[in-house]
């Protein structure tokens, strides 16, 4: 029986070009290698699951490769150093988890290791993950080595919390900020993996997975594995929404239809159905706010591209935007924002949301009445 390998490990990037959404980092590193202007210490910082440790390993592998390709920026994958790296058996590339190795004694041991030259390859590379977990005393013990290492030593530090690192450490490192991966790029990667794994999944479902991951590729792949193991056959959007305990966007399209038609009974019954399905007031208000924002974005072709959803969904937003005036959308967003602020301390959250929905249902009347009063005022001033 073959051992299952999670997608985050199976499809981990093995070259700079495979790192998603971090071109500003990988291009700089490739140029530094080509121009032989490599720093002795790097700090990779950014959200979780965006490729910091993977990029550190790729950089380490390239630097110690005995037969580099593409102007020295691609490891060959077949030399002794590359094979040792792939088998996690390299004595020249040392990974340290600072979350569990954060004492002064651990730093002293690292300092001792730095003294020994690499057994093979040009560099001895130290990758320190979650470096912000080191204590101040550990940072101080590491400081001198980081400032003046031997010419063969390179340090790659990775963290999700740069603000916790001492300024004296930051000043000695070359900083690289990793950003959240765009949803469109995550979806492309999920489509590629689904094709390789022969998994039939809706395009909208992959968009939902990407949105849920909040720009982290690792989180997306973890969710993808869970969904793939839960359902057999074609995986639909609604199944994914149910599995992730997310509100189906169809609810929000129905909600807007009820509101613009001043159908107070309809919107109340819909909200009650949502609550009975196990969703709380906060989830409904947040989802409806996001939905209104996306409708507002479709009012202009330029801002339509700011919507992170599939083309089919964008078309649905565009169609519904024809039913909603810009004033209605902005006023509704203002109402929902106030409701979201007041929800945590409300004694009756259900009633608070119902009052907000009632106000939204009759917003168009208020807007029209306000417009009529303004016209009367202007006409009176004319006399």
C-alpha positions in Angstrom: 0.0 0.0 0.0 1.5 3.3 -1.1 1.9 6.1 1.5 -0.2 9.1 0.8 1.8 12.4 0.5 -0.1 15.6 1.1 -0.3 18.0 -1.8 1.6 20.7 0.1 4.7 18.4 0.1 4.1 16.6 -3.1 3.8 19.8 -5.1 6.2 22.0 -3.2 8.2 24.3 -5.6 11.6 23.0 -6.5 12.9 26.0 -8.5 12.6 29.8 -8.3 10.2 29.8 -11.3 7.8 27.5 -9.5 7.4 29.8 -6.5 3.9 31.4 -6.9 3.3 35.1 -6.5 6.8 36.1 -5.3 8.5 37.3 -8.4 9.8 40.4 -6.6 11.8 38.0 -4.3 12.8 35.3 -6.7 14.0 37.7 -9.5 16.2 39.6 -7.0 17.7 36.4 -5.7 18.4 35.1 -9.3 20.0 38.5 -10.2 22.2 38.3 -7.0 23.4 34.8 -7.9 24.1 35.7 -11.5 26.0 38.9 -10.5 27.8 37.2 -7.6 26.4 39.8 -5.2 25.0 37.4 -2.6 24.5 38.6 0.9 25.6 36.5 3.9 22.3 36.8 5.7 18.7 37.0 4.5 15.4 37.5 6.3 12.3 36.2 4.6 9.2 37.6 6.2 5.5 37.4 5.3 2.3 35.5 6.0 2.2 31.7 6.6 2.1 29.3 3.7 3.4 31.7 0.9 6.7 30.1 0.2 9.3 31.5 2.6 10.8 28.1 3.7 10.5 26.7 0.2 12.4 29.6 -1.3 15.1 29.3 1.4 15.5 25.6 0.5 15.6 26.4 -3.3 18.3 29.1 -2.7 20.3 26.7 -0.5 20.1 23.9 -3.2 21.1 26.2 -6.0 24.1 27.7 -4.1 25.6 24.3 -3.4 24.8 22.7 -6.7 27.8 21.4 -8.6 26.4 21.8 -12.1 24.0 24.8 -12.1 21.8 25.5 -15.1 20.3 28.7 -16.6 23.1 31.1 -15.7 23.5 29.6 -12.3 19.9 30.0 -11.1 18.7 26.4 -11.5 19.9 23.4 -9.6 20.7 20.4 -11.7 19.0 17.9 -9.4 21.5 15.1 -10.1 24.8 16.0 -8.5 25.7 14.7 -5.0 24.8 17.9 -3.3 21.3 18.1 -4.9 20.6 14.4 -4.2 21.7 14.9 -0.5 19.4 17.9 -0.3 16.4 16.0 -1.8 17.0 13.1 0.7 17.3 15.6 3.6 20.8 14.2 4.2 23.0 17.2 3.5 25.6 18.1 6.1 26.0 21.5 4.6 22.4 22.7 4.7 21.2 22.8 8.2 17.6 23.6 9.1 16.7 24.8 12.6 13.3 25.3 14.0 13.6 28.3 16.4 10.2 27.5 18.0 11.8 24.5 19.7 15.5 25.4 19.6 15.3 28.9 21.1 17.7 28.8 24.0 21.2 30.4 24.3 22.7 26.9 24.4 21.1 26.1 21.0 22.7 29.3 19.6 26.1 28.4 21.0 25.8 25.0 19.3 25.0 26.7 16.0 27.9 29.0 16.4 30.2 26.0 16.9 28.8 24.4 13.7 29.6 27.6 11.7 33.3 27.1 12.5 33.5 23.9 10.4 33.9 24.3 6.6 31.4 22.6 4.2 32.3 19.0 3.4 31.2 19.4 -0.2 29.9 22.4 -2.1 30.8 26.0 -1.8 28.6 27.1 1.2 27.4 26.0 4.6 23.9 27.3 4.8 21.8 27.7 7.9 18.0 28.0 7.5 16.4 29.2 10.7 12.6 29.0 10.6 10.2 31.0 13.0 13.3 33.0 14.0 11.1 35.5 16.0 10.7 32.7 18.6 14.3 33.2 19.7 14.7 34.9 23.1 16.7 38.2 23.4 19.5 36.3 25.0 19.6 33.8 22.1 19.6 36.7 19.6 22.5 38.3 21.4 24.4 35.0 21.4 23.8 34.7 17.6 24.6 38.4 16.8 28.3 38.3 16.5 28.3 35.2 14.2 25.6 36.8 12.0 27.5 40.0 11.7 30.9 38.5 10.8 30.5 35.0 9.5 33.2 33.1 7.6 33.0 33.5 3.8 31.4 30.1 3.3 28.5 30.6 5.8 25.1 31.9 4.7 22.1 32.4 7.0 18.5 32.4 5.8 16.0 33.4 8.5 12.3 33.1 8.0 9.5 34.6 10.1 5.8 35.5 10.1 6.4 38.3 12.7 9.2 40.6 11.7 8.3 43.1 14.4 9.4 40.7 17.1 13.0 40.5 15.8 15.6 42.8 17.4 16.6 45.8 15.2 20.2 44.7 15.6 19.4 41.5 13.8 17.3 43.2 11.1 20.1 45.6 10.3 22.5 42.7 9.5 20.1 40.9 7.1 18.9 41.5 3.6 15.1 41.8 3.9 12.6 40.1 1.5 8.9 40.7 2.1 6.7 37.8 0.8 3.2 38.8 -0.1 -0.1 36.9 0.0 -0.6 34.9 -3.2 -3.3 36.3 -5.6 -6.4 34.1 -5.7 -6.1 33.8 -9.5 -2.7 32.2 -9.2 -3.8 29.8 -6.4 -6.8 28.8 -8.6 -4.4 28.1 -11.6 -2.2 25.9 -9.3 -5.2 24.0 -8.0 -6.5 23.4 -11.5 -3.1 22.0 -12.5 -3.0 19.7 -9.4 -6.6 18.6 -9.9 -5.7 17.6 -13.5 -2.6 15.6 -12.4 -4.6 13.9 -9.7 -7.6 13.2 -11.9 -10.0 15.1 -9.6 -13.1 16.6 -11.2 -13.9 19.8 -9.3 -15.9 22.9 -10.3 -14.0 26.1 -11.1 -16.2 28.1 -8.7 -15.3 25.5 -6.0 -11.6 26.1 -6.5 -12.2 29.9 -6.2 -13.9 29.2 -2.9 -11.0 27.2 -1.6 -8.6 30.0 -2.7 -10.7 32.6 -1.0 -10.9 30.6 2.2 -7.1 30.2 2.3 -6.5 34.0 2.5 -3.6 34.0 0.1 -1.7 31.0 1.6 -0.9 28.2 -1.0 -0.2 25.7 1.8 -3.7 26.3 3.3 -5.3 26.0 -0.1 -3.7 22.6 -0.7 -4.7 21.4 2.8 -8.3 22.3 2.1 -8.0 20.8 -1.4 -6.8 17.4 0.1 -9.7 17.4 2.6 -12.3 18.1 -0.1 -10.8 15.5 -2.4 -10.9 12.8 0.3 -14.5 13.8 1.4 -16.3 13.6 -2.0 -16.2 11.1 -4.8 -16.9 11.9 -8.5 -17.5 15.5 -9.6 -17.1 18.0 -6.7 -19.6 20.9 -7.0 -19.4 24.3 -5.5 -22.3 23.7 -3.0 -20.6 20.6 -1.6 -17.4 22.5 -1.0 -19.3 25.4 0.6 -21.1 22.9 2.9 -17.8 21.1 3.8 -16.1 24.4 4.7 -19.2 25.6 6.6 -19.5 28.7 4.3 -22.7 30.4 3.2 -23.6 29.6 -0.4 -23.4 32.8 -2.5 -26.9 32.0 -3.8 -28.3 33.1 -0.4 -26.9 36.6 -0.9 -28.2 36.9 -4.5 -31.6 36.0 -3.2 -31.2 38.4 -0.3 -30.5 41.4 -2.6 -33.5 40.4 -4.8 -35.8 40.5 -1.8 -34.3 43.9 -0.6 -34.6 45.7 -3.9 -38.2 44.5 -4.2 -39.0 45.7 -0.6 -40.0 42.1 0.2 -39.6 42.3 3.9 -41.3 38.9 4.5 -39.0 37.2 2.0 -35.8 38.6 3.5 -36.9 37.7 7.0 -37.7 34.1 6.0 -34.4 33.8 4.1 -32.4 35.0 7.1 -34.3 32.6 9.4 -33.4 29.7 7.1 -29.8 30.7 7.2 -29.8 30.8 11.0 -31.5 27.4 11.2 -28.8 26.0 9.0 -26.3 26.8 11.7 -24.8 30.2 10.6 -24.5 33.0 13.0 -25.4 36.7 12.6 -21.8 37.7 12.1 -21.2 35.3 9.2 -24.4 36.5 7.5 -23.6 40.2 7.9 -20.0 39.7 6.8 -21.1 37.7 3.7 -23.8 40.2 2.7 -21.3 43.1 3.1 -18.8 41.4 0.8 -21.5 40.6 -1.7 -22.7 44.2 -1.8 -19.1 45.4 -2.2 -18.6 43.1 -5.2 -21.9 44.4 -6.8 -20.6 47.9 -6.3 -17.3 47.0 -8.0 -19.2 45.9 -11.2 -20.6 49.4 -11.6 -17.5 50.3 -13.6 -15.5 48.1 -15.9 -12.2 49.2 -14.3 -13.2 48.1 -10.8 -14.7 44.8 -12.0 -11.2 43.4 -12.1 -11.0 44.0 -8.3 -13.5 41.2 -7.7 -11.7 37.9 -6.7 -14.2 35.4 -8.2 -14.8 33.4 -11.4 -16.0 35.0 -14.6 -19.5 33.3 -14.2 -19.9 34.9 -10.8 -18.7 38.3 -12.1 -21.5 38.1 -14.7 -24.1 37.4 -12.0 -22.8 40.4 -10.0 -23.0 42.5 -13.1 -26.6 41.4 -13.8 -27.7 42.1 -10.2 -26.0 45.5 -10.2 -28.5 46.7 -12.8 -31.2 46.3 -10.1 -29.3 48.4 -7.5 -28.5 52.1 -7.6 -25.1 53.2 -6.4 -26.8 55.1 -3.6 -28.6 52.0 -2.4 -25.3 50.0 -2.4 -23.3 52.6 -0.5 -26.1 53.3 2.0 -26.5 49.5 2.6 -22.8 49.0 3.1 -22.8 51.9 5.6 -25.8 50.2 7.5 -24.1 46.8 7.5 -20.8 48.2 8.7 -22.5 49.8 11.7 -24.4 46.6 12.4 -21.1 44.6 12.3 -19.6 47.0 14.8 -22.6 46.7 17.2 -23.1 43.0 16.9 -20.5 41.8 19.4 -22.2 43.8 22.3 -25.8 43.4 21.2 -28.1 41.5 23.7 -30.3 40.3 20.8 -28.2 39.9 17.7 -31.0 38.3 15.7 -33.2 41.4 16.2 -30.4 43.8 15.4 -29.8 42.1 12.0 -33.6 42.1 11.3 -33.8 45.9 12.0 -30.9 46.5 9.6 -32.6 44.4 6.9 -35.8 46.3 7.4 -33.9 49.6 6.9 -32.2 48.3 3.8 -35.5 47.1 2.3 -36.9 50.6 2.3 -33.7 52.5 1.5 -34.7 53.3 -2.0 -37.8 55.1 -0.7 -35.7 57.2 1.7 -33.2 58.0 -1.1 -36.1 59.1 -3.4 -37.8 61.1 -0.7 -34.5 62.8 0.0 -34.0 63.6 -3.6 -37.5 65.1 -3.9 -37.0 67.3 -0.9 -33.7 68.5 -2.4 -35.5 69.4 -5.6 -38.2 71.3 -3.7 -35.6 73.2 -1.8 -33.8 74.2 -5.0 -37.0 75.3 -6.6 -38.0 77.4 -3.6 -34.5 79.1 -3.6 -35.1 80.0 -7.2 -37.9 82.3 -6.1 
